Amino acid sequence: MKSELAKEVYSWIKALAIAFIIVFVVRQFLITPSIVNGESMLPSLEDGDRIIISKISRIDRFDEIAFHAPDSDENYVKRVIGVPGDTIEMKDDTLYINGKEYQEPYLDKYKERLGPEERLTDDFTLEEKTDHSVVPKGSFFVLGDNRWISKDSRYFGLISEDEIIGDVKMRIWPLDSFGFIQ
């Protein structure tokens, strides 16, 4: 009887240890949950949204990424605007990357509320904000979607690839917004 109980306890301990190791490996190397703090990514992501971050995804232009903030002990979520080799200019609320005009449909809700002379994003060039004419290798230029309040590369400069936690792939809370990030 005692040996059966010992086997059962051992079996449970072994199962729990294996589950713990799997969770540790997945969170450390593949994906991790996080919480959005603040309103800098409105309307795309809201304060308090629970998200899943992929640590193995390739980072591309317009991805929403989480990274260690260069100006605080927090993590930030912002949108990648410039990847290595890009030139960036914002002129008359229009984004130009490598001289080509890019639409930013994720900003449409804000732009609809603007008056005829109002701008969501002030004019700037990459060089004015970072002292670089092109985004250097291993760096990214990021902006928040809520351009009026976002602390982003316009304020703290480029983000090093080493500071990136991962690519935001999914919102898991609130449930009515559950789904993959476009």
N, C-alpha and C positions, 0 to 999 in steps of 0.2 A: 504494500500500500504506500509506504513512504517512498519507495523508489519510483512509483508511478507519479506521485505528486512532485517529486524532484525533477522528473523528466518533463512534466507539464510546465513547471516554473522555468526550467532551462529553455524549453521551446519558446515560451513567451519572451524571455529575456533576449534570446537570439533574434526573434522576429522584430522586437522593438529596436535592437541594435542595428539590424539591417535597414529598417525603415529610417532611423536617424541618419545613417550614413548616406542613404539615397537622397534624403531631403538636404543634407549638408552639401553634397556634390552638386545637386541641381541648383540650389541657391547660390553657391559659390562660383559656379562656372557656366551655367546655362541661362537661367532666368531668376528674377527676384521681384517681389512685390514692392510697391512704394506708394506714397501718398503725395498728391499735388498740394503744395502749400502756396497760397496767394492767388492773385487774380491776373498774373502776367500772361497767361495763355488763354484767357477768355477770348472768344466763345468756344474755342476748341476743347479746352480742359478747364474744369472749374476747381476752385478751392475745395479740398476734401475728397476729390475723386481718388479712388483706388485704382492703381494701374499695374500692369505687368511689363517688366523691362527685359528685353532679350539682351544677353551679354555676348551673344555670338553673331549678331547681325552685322552686316556691312553697313556703314553709315553713309547715306546718300543725301543729296540736296533735298530740302523740304521735309526730311524726317524730323520727328519730335524726339529729342534725346534728353536723358537725365545725365547730369554731370556734377562733380564736386565744385561748388561755387568758389571762385577765386577770391571773393571779397567777404566771405563769411564761413561759418562752420556747417552751413546747410548744403543741401543738394538742390539744384535748379532743374527745371524742365523748360526747354526752349526749342525753337525750330531752327534747323540748320539752313542757313541761307548761302553761305560760301564754303566750298570745299577746296582742298589744296589746288593751287593754280588759278583760282578765280579772281577776277577783278569785280568790284561791287560798287554800284552807285545808286543812290536814291534821289530822284529828281521829279518834282511835282507829283509826289505820292506814287511814283511808278518805279519799280525795281528793275535795275539793269544789271545783268550778270554777264561779264565778258562782252559788254556792248549790246547784248540782246535784251529786249524788253520781256519781262516775265509777269504773268498774271499771278495774283495771290488770292485765289477764291476763298480761302479761309478768313480773309479780312472783309469780305463783302458786307457782313452784318454791320460792321463799324462804319464802313465807307458810306452806306446808305443813310446814316444819320448826320453826315457832315454837311455843313453849309457850302455854298459855291466856292468860297475862298478858304475854307478850312482844309487842313491836311492832317492825316493820321500819323504820318511819319515825316519828320523834318528832312530836308535835303542833306545829304552827306556823301562822302566817298570813303572807300576802305582806308585810303591813305590818311585822310583827316582823322579817322577814329583809331587807327592802329599803327600808324607810321610805316605801313607796308603797302606797296602798290598791288601786290597779289597775295592771296592767302598762302602762307608758306606750307611746305610739306609737314605733315603731322599736326596741323592746326585746322580749326574750323571757326567760321564767323556765324554767330547765332543771334536771333532776335526773338523776342516774345511776340505773340499775336496781338496782345493788348499794348500797342506801341506807346501809348501815353504814359503808362506807369511801369513798364517793364525795365528792370535792370538787366542789361544784356551786353553784347559785344560793343555797343556804342559807348558804354560806360567803363567796362572792365577789360576790353580788348578781346583778343582771340582766345579760344579754348584749345588747350592741348589735348591731343588724342588720348594721352595717359590719364586725363581727368574724367573721361567719359565712362559712365557706368554702363550705359547701353541705350538701345533704341526702344522707345515706347511702342509696344505692339498692341496692347489691349487695355480697355477700361473694364474693371470688374465691379465697380460700385460708383454710383448708385445703380441699382438693378435696371432701371428704365433706360439707362445709357450703356448697358452691358454690350460689349462687342469689340471687334478689331478696330484699331485706329487706321483711318485712311491716309 
